[in-house]
Amino acid sequence: MRYSRVLLVFPDYKGGHFGALRPPAGLGYIAETLKASSIEYDIVDMAAGASQDDLDNKISAFSPDLIGISMMTFMYKRSYEIIRHIKRSNPSTDIIAGGPHISTVREKVLEECPELDYGAVLEGEQTILELCRGEAPSSIKGLIHRGGGEIIFNGERDFSENLDIIPFPTFEKFHLGKYVTEEIGIVSSRGCPHGCIYCPVKAAIGRKWRRRSAESIVSEIQYWYDRGYRQFSMLDDNFTFDRQRVVDICESIKKGGLNGIELNCNNGVRADKVDYELLKLMKEAGFAYLAFGVEGGNDRILKNINKGIKMEAIERAIKDALDIGFKVTLFFIVGSPGETMDDIRDSIKLALKYPVFDARFYNLIPFPQSKLYDWVKENDYFLIDPADYLNNCSQWDYSPVFETPELGRKEREQALRMVRETRKKIRYNSMKGALTPKLGPAAGLIAKAYINDWTQDKLMKSGALRRNLKKAFMRVSN
């Protein structure tokens, strides 16, 4: 055994738009894999409030021989800072990084951060396990390592085909009370076979879609249900990819007596992968909230981004979901190749056409190893150097990072202001409509306070505020 004590760290992404909404599933899977192999581990989730001193104290008390850090692209330089701090204080302790950023950028991460000893690309469970067990670093697929003064990538590991054999996270060493929501995230599948040009999916999670069985997913829900949890979110983007699997999950939930649960598809589903009967069954099983990845307001833009879907299918799915009683959120991106102000107005018209719960308009960010990134780079459309915007910008920002002949910087800034006001209007109407039957004219005042930027910021970062407002809303609604 090369490493027998592993400390897993999730960074604090200072300046992020969200707090720690729920425990990180990726580290949860790594933790469970180590546990199943009798490798001691512990957790420091800095996003959930652990400080630099807390991290130092945990390292001192636990004495790990390997530290693993999960690395997002947004604020990736903060992860570098944490790694450097750890290495200065613990020069003999090896450090490995995994997560979306290293899966996308790969060897460059070890070039930019010389204090980092290893990187794990794509699925990290078996990679870190083989490393801990003492297999030669040069033989471990999916591993980036240093040797002879060089940075060496051993090549991609074959994807896990049977996801059911990977134990689902139980988060036993995570402080669950520290998270903003009381929701457990469930990863029901991995990979995405679709070819949207803005998505770096091939680099981050793979194109081949692999699923967990209905039995495995319901077992995970049952585990948390028995511990008092009632709210669950499907974190993957392709929960409804296999229609029969969704049917089996819903039927099992209904038969299993899992009463009072709320299931959500917060990350979005494809509109062409649901139909009225399936949505109806999902609602009966406890699904309450759906997000649809619309992305554009007309077929021309959907074709430009290779969405592989028509507006007719999108509008049909929205109507069906609303008729059945779902809370519906629509996702749009702003600034696609070829998109004009008129196209963005089409997106706004669609968002306002239906009484949806929310509509989120994302500032389009080109990620490395996506077709969009290559296109922007080839045409020299960047307004901000990628090294800067990948660290500092997110899809929630209102500063464009690239421009196109159809939408220059000023037009993009104008468009981002337009969609921001549209979202506020939609959220106001949604909240006011829900409260008016009980509160009458006062509903408008409460809705206005709810959509205030300060309130929204606090709701994304304060679990206590969210819980108190939820209780108050339930009292009013009942």
C-alpha positions in Angstrom: 0.0 0.0 0.0 1.5 3.3 -1.1 -1.1 5.5 0.6 -3.3 4.3 3.5 -4.6 7.7 4.7 -6.3 10.0 2.3 -7.7 13.5 3.0 -10.2 14.7 0.4 -10.6 18.5 0.0 -13.2 20.6 -1.7 -12.0 24.2 -2.2 -13.7 27.4 -1.2 -14.5 29.2 -4.4 -14.4 32.7 -3.1 -16.4 35.1 -5.1 -18.7 32.3 -6.4 -22.4 32.9 -7.0 -23.5 30.0 -4.8 -22.8 28.7 -1.4 -22.4 25.0 -0.8 -25.8 23.9 -2.0 -25.3 20.2 -1.2 -22.4 17.8 -0.5 -20.2 17.3 -3.6 -21.1 14.0 -5.2 -17.8 13.5 -6.9 -15.8 13.5 -3.6 -18.6 11.4 -2.2 -18.0 8.7 -4.7 -14.2 8.8 -4.1 -14.8 8.6 -0.4 -17.0 5.6 -0.7 -14.5 3.8 -3.0 -11.7 4.3 -0.5 -13.9 3.1 2.3 -14.9 0.0 0.4 -11.2 -0.8 0.1 -10.4 -0.2 3.8 -8.4 2.9 3.1 -8.8 5.5 5.8 -10.1 8.9 4.6 -11.4 12.1 5.9 -13.0 15.2 4.4 -12.5 19.0 4.5 -15.2 20.9 2.6 -14.0 24.5 2.5 -17.0 25.5 0.4 -19.2 24.5 3.4 -17.4 26.8 5.7 -14.1 25.1 6.7 -11.3 27.6 6.9 -7.6 27.4 6.0 -6.9 26.9 9.7 -9.5 24.1 9.8 -7.7 22.5 6.8 -4.3 22.8 8.6 -5.7 21.4 11.8 -7.2 18.4 10.0 -4.0 17.7 8.2 -2.1 17.9 11.5 -4.6 15.6 13.3 -5.2 13.1 10.6 -1.7 12.9 9.2 -2.6 11.9 5.6 0.0 10.5 3.2 -2.1 11.6 0.2 -4.3 14.7 -0.2 -6.9 14.8 -3.0 -8.4 18.0 -4.1 -11.5 18.5 -6.4 -10.9 21.2 -9.0 -13.5 23.2 -10.9 -12.5 25.5 -13.7 -14.2 28.5 -12.2 -11.7 30.0 -9.6 -9.2 27.3 -10.5 -6.4 29.6 -9.3 -7.8 29.4 -5.8 -7.3 25.6 -5.9 -3.7 26.3 -6.9 -3.3 28.6 -3.8 -4.6 25.9 -1.5 -2.3 23.3 -3.1 0.7 25.6 -2.6 -0.2 26.3 1.0 -0.5 22.6 1.7 2.8 21.8 0.1 4.7 24.5 1.9 3.5 23.2 5.2 3.6 19.5 4.3 6.4 19.0 1.7 6.5 15.2 2.1 2.7 14.8 1.5 1.7 14.0 -2.0 -1.2 15.8 -3.6 -3.6 14.6 -6.4 -6.2 16.7 -8.2 -9.3 15.5 -10.0 -12.5 17.1 -11.2 -13.7 18.9 -14.3 -10.8 21.3 -14.6 -8.0 18.7 -14.7 -10.2 16.5 -16.9 -10.4 19.3 -19.4 -7.0 21.0 -19.3 -5.0 18.0 -18.2 -1.1 18.3 -18.3 -1.3 22.0 -18.2 -2.6 22.0 -14.7 0.6 20.3 -13.4 2.7 22.7 -15.5 1.0 25.7 -13.9 1.0 24.2 -10.4 4.4 22.5 -9.8 3.4 21.6 -6.2 0.8 19.2 -7.6 2.1 15.6 -7.8 -0.7 13.8 -9.7 -3.8 14.4 -11.7 -6.7 12.0 -12.2 -8.6 12.5 -15.5 -12.3 11.7 -16.0 -13.6 9.0 -13.7 -11.2 9.0 -10.7 -12.4 6.1 -8.5 -10.2 3.3 -9.9 -7.3 5.7 -10.7 -6.9 6.8 -7.1 -7.5 3.3 -5.8 -4.7 1.8 -7.9 -2.4 4.7 -6.9 -3.1 4.0 -3.2 -2.5 0.3 -3.6 1.0 0.9 -4.9 0.7 0.2 -8.6 3.4 1.9 -10.6 2.3 5.4 -11.6 3.4 4.7 -15.2 0.9 1.8 -15.5 -2.2 3.6 -14.1 -4.6 4.7 -16.9 -6.2 8.1 -16.3 -3.2 9.3 -14.3 -1.0 12.3 -14.9 2.3 12.1 -13.0 5.8 13.5 -13.0 8.9 11.4 -14.0 12.4 12.3 -15.2 11.6 16.0 -15.1 8.6 15.5 -17.4 4.9 15.5 -17.0 3.4 12.3 -18.3 -0.2 11.4 -19.1 -0.8 7.7 -19.3 -3.9 8.0 -21.5 -7.5 7.7 -20.7 -9.0 4.9 -18.7 -11.9 2.9 -20.1 -15.1 4.1 -18.7 -16.9 2.1 -16.0 -19.7 0.3 -17.8 -21.5 -1.2 -14.7 -22.1 1.9 -12.5 -24.1 -0.2 -10.1 -20.9 -1.7 -8.6 -19.6 1.8 -7.6 -21.1 2.4 -4.1 -23.2 5.5 -4.0 -22.2 8.3 -1.6 -23.3 8.1 2.0 -21.4 11.3 3.0 -20.7 9.9 6.4 -17.8 12.3 7.1 -19.4 15.3 5.6 -21.1 17.8 7.9 -24.5 17.7 6.2 -26.0 20.5 8.3 -23.5 22.9 6.8 -25.0 22.9 3.3 -27.5 25.5 2.0 -30.2 23.0 1.0 -31.5 19.9 2.7 -31.4 18.1 -0.7 -29.4 15.0 -1.6 -28.0 15.0 -5.1 -28.1 11.8 -7.1 -26.0 11.0 -10.1 -28.1 8.5 -12.1 -25.9 8.3 -15.2 -22.6 9.4 -16.6 -21.7 10.7 -20.0 -23.6 12.5 -22.7 -23.9 11.4 -26.4 -25.2 14.8 -27.7 -23.0 17.2 -29.6 -23.8 20.7 -28.4 -21.0 22.9 -29.5 -20.6 24.8 -26.2 -20.3 21.7 -24.0 -16.8 20.2 -23.1 -18.5 16.9 -22.3 -16.0 14.7 -24.1 -13.2 16.0 -22.0 -15.1 16.2 -18.7 -17.3 13.1 -18.5 -17.2 11.3 -21.8 -19.6 11.0 -24.7 -20.8 7.5 -24.0 -23.9 7.4 -21.9 -23.8 4.9 -19.1 -26.6 4.4 -16.6 -27.3 3.1 -13.1 -30.2 0.7 -12.8 -33.5 1.7 -11.4 -32.9 -0.6 -8.5 -29.6 1.1 -7.6 -31.2 4.6 -7.8 -34.2 3.7 -5.7 -31.9 2.0 -3.1 -30.0 5.3 -2.8 -33.3 7.2 -2.3 -34.4 4.6 0.3 -31.1 5.0 2.2 -31.6 8.7 2.6 -35.4 8.4 3.2 -34.7 6.1 6.1 -32.5 8.9 7.6 -35.2 11.5 7.3 -34.4 13.1 3.9 -37.3 13.9 1.6 -35.8 16.1 -1.1 -33.6 14.7 -3.9 -32.1 16.2 -7.1 -31.0 14.3 -10.2 -27.6 15.9 -10.9 -26.9 14.4 -14.3 -28.2 16.0 -17.5 -29.6 12.8 -19.0 -31.9 11.4 -16.4 -34.7 10.8 -18.9 -32.5 9.4 -21.7 -33.8 5.9 -21.2 -37.6 6.1 -21.0 -38.1 2.6 -19.6 -35.6 3.2 -16.8 -37.6 6.3 -15.7 -40.7 4.2 -15.8 -39.1 1.5 -13.6 -37.8 4.1 -11.1 -41.2 5.8 -10.8 -43.1 2.5 -10.4 -40.6 1.3 -7.7 -41.0 4.6 -5.8 -44.7 4.3 -5.9 -44.7 0.7 -4.8 -42.0 1.3 -2.1 -44.1 3.6 0.1 -41.7 6.5 -0.2 -44.4 9.0 0.7 -43.8 12.7 0.9 -40.7 12.8 -1.2 -39.8 15.6 -3.7 -37.7 14.8 -6.7 -36.2 17.4 -8.9 -34.4 17.6 -12.2 -32.5 20.8 -11.5 -29.8 20.4 -14.1 -32.2 20.1 -16.9 -33.6 17.4 -19.2 -34.0 17.3 -23.0 -37.5 18.2 -24.1 -37.4 15.4 -26.8 -36.8 12.8 -24.1 -40.1 13.3 -22.3 -43.7 12.9 -23.3 -47.1 13.5 -21.5 -47.5 10.0 -20.1 -43.9 9.9 -18.8 -44.3 13.3 -17.2 -47.5 12.3 -15.6 -45.9 9.2 -14.1 -43.0 11.2 -12.8 -45.4 13.6 -11.1 -47.3 10.7 -9.5 -43.9 9.4 -8.2 -43.0 12.7 -6.5 -41.2 14.7 -9.1 -42.1 18.3 -8.6 -39.6 20.5 -10.6 -38.2 20.2 -14.1 -35.7 22.3 -16.0 -35.5 22.2 -19.7 -32.4 23.1 -21.6 -33.9 25.3 -24.3 -30.7 27.3 -25.1 -32.1 29.3 -28.1 -35.4 31.0 -29.1 -35.7 29.6 -32.6 -34.7 26.7 -34.8 -31.9 28.5 -36.6 -30.0 29.1 -33.4 -30.7 25.5 -32.2 -29.2 24.3 -35.4 -26.2 26.6 -35.0 -25.3 25.1 -31.6 -26.1 21.5 -32.8 -28.7 21.1 -30.2 -30.4 18.4 -32.2 -34.0 19.4 -31.3 -36.7 21.6 -32.8 -38.7 24.3 -31.1 -41.9 22.4 -31.7 -40.7 19.6 -29.3 -39.5 22.1 -26.8 -42.8 23.9 -26.6 -44.8 20.7 -26.4 -42.7 19.5 -23.5 -43.1 22.9 -21.7 -46.9 22.8 -22.2 -47.2 19.2 -21.0 -45.2 19.8 -17.9 -47.1 22.9 -16.9 -50.4 21.2 -17.6 -49.5 18.3 -15.3 -48.5 20.7 -12.5 -44.7 20.8 -12.6 -42.7 23.8 -11.6 -40.7 24.5 -14.8 -37.5 26.4 -15.3 -36.1 27.2 -18.8 -32.4 27.4 -19.5 -31.1 29.7 -22.3 -27.6 30.7 -23.4 -26.9 34.2 -24.6 -24.4 35.0 -27.5 -24.3 31.8 -29.6 -22.6 31.9 -33.0 -24.8 33.7 -35.4 -27.2 34.9 -32.8 -28.6 38.5 -33.2 -30.5 40.8 -30.9 -33.7 39.6 -32.7 -32.8 36.0 -31.9 -32.3 36.9 -28.2 -35.7 38.6 -28.3 -37.1 35.3 -29.5 -35.7 33.6 -26.4 -37.3 36.3 -24.2 -40.6 35.9 -26.0 -40.6 32.1 -25.4 -39.6 32.6 -21.7 -42.5 35.0 -21.2 -45.0 32.9 -23.2 -45.6 30.3 -20.5 -46.2 30.7 -16.7 -42.9 29.1 -15.8 -41.3 29.2 -12.4 -38.0 30.6 -13.6 -36.0 31.3 -16.8 -32.2 31.4 -16.5 -30.2 33.2 -19.2 -26.5 32.2 -19.1 -23.7 34.2 -20.4 -22.1 31.8 -22.9 -18.6 30.8 -21.8 -16.3 29.0 -24.3 -14.7 26.0 -22.4 -11.5 24.4 -23.7 -12.0 21.2 -25.7 -15.5 22.4 -26.9 -16.2 23.2 -30.5 -17.3 26.7 -29.5 -13.9 27.4 -27.9 -12.0 26.3 -31.0 -14.3 28.4 -33.2 -13.9 31.5 -31.1 -10.1 31.0 -30.9 -9.7 30.4 -34.7 -11.7 33.6 -35.4 -9.9 35.7 -32.8 -13.2 36.7 -31.1 -12.0 36.6 -27.5 -12.5 39.8 -25.5 -10.8 38.4 -22.4 -7.8 36.0 -22.4 -9.1 32.5 -21.6 -6.6 32.1 -18.7 -8.4 35.1 -17.0 -12.0 34.5 -17.8 -11.9 30.8 -17.0 -10.8 31.7 -13.5 -12.9 34.8 -13.0 -16.0 34.5 -15.1 -19.0 32.3 -14.8 -22.2 31.8 -16.7 -23.9 34.1 -14.2 -21.7 37.1 -15.0 -22.9 39.9 -17.2 -19.6 40.7 -18.9 -19.1 39.1 -22.3 -15.9 37.1 -22.8 -16.1 37.0 -26.6 -17.9 38.8 -29.4 -19.1 37.9 -32.9 -19.9 39.9 -36.1 -23.6 39.7 -35.2 -23.1 40.7 -31.5 -20.3 43.0 -30.5 -19.3 43.8 -27.0 -21.9 46.6 -26.5 -24.7 44.5 -28.0 -23.8 41.6 -25.7 -23.8 43.8 -22.7 -27.2 45.2 -23.7 -28.5 41.7 -24.3 -27.3 40.5 -20.9 -29.0 43.4 -19.2 -32.2 42.6 -21.1 -32.4 39.0 -20.1 -31.5 39.8 -16.5 -34.6 42.0 -16.3 -36.7 39.4 -18.0 -35.7 36.8 -15.4 -36.7 39.2 -12.6 -40.1 39.7 -14.2 -40.7 36.0 -14.6 -39.7 35.2 -11.0 -41.8 38.1 -9.7 -44.9 36.9 -11.6 -44.3 33.3 -10.4 -44.0 34.3 -6.7 -46.8 36.8 -6.9 -49.1 34.3 -8.5 -48.3 31.7 -5.9 -49.0 34.1 -3.0 -51.9 36.2 -4.2 -54.7 33.6 -3.3 -53.6 33.8 0.4 -52.1 37.3 0.7 -54.0 39.4 -1.8 -52.3 42.8 -2.6 -49.4 42.0 -0.1 -48.2 39.3 -2.5 -46.7 41.8 -4.8 -44.6 43.4 -2.1 -43.3 40.1 -0.9 -42.5 39.0 -4.5 -40.6 42.2 -5.1 -38.5 41.6 -2.0 -37.9 38.0 -3.1 -36.4 38.9 -6.5 -34.1 41.6 -5.0 -30.5 40.9 -5.8 -29.5 41.0 -2.1 -32.2 38.5 -1.2 -31.3 36.1 -4.0 -27.6 36.2 -3.0 -28.5 35.4 0.6 -30.8 32.5 -0.5 -28.0 31.0 -2.5 -25.6 31.1 0.5 -27.7 30.8 3.6 -29.3 27.5 4.5 -31.0 29.0 7.6 -32.7 31.7 5.5 -33.9 29.2 2.9 -35.3 26.9 5.5 -37.1 29.8 7.4 -38.6 31.2 4.2 -39.7 27.8 3.0 -41.5 27.2 6.3 -43.1 30.6 6.1 -44.2 30.0 2.5 -45.7 26.6 3.4 -47.7 28.2 6.3 -49.1 30.8 3.9 -49.8 28.3 1.2 -51.7 26.0 3.6 
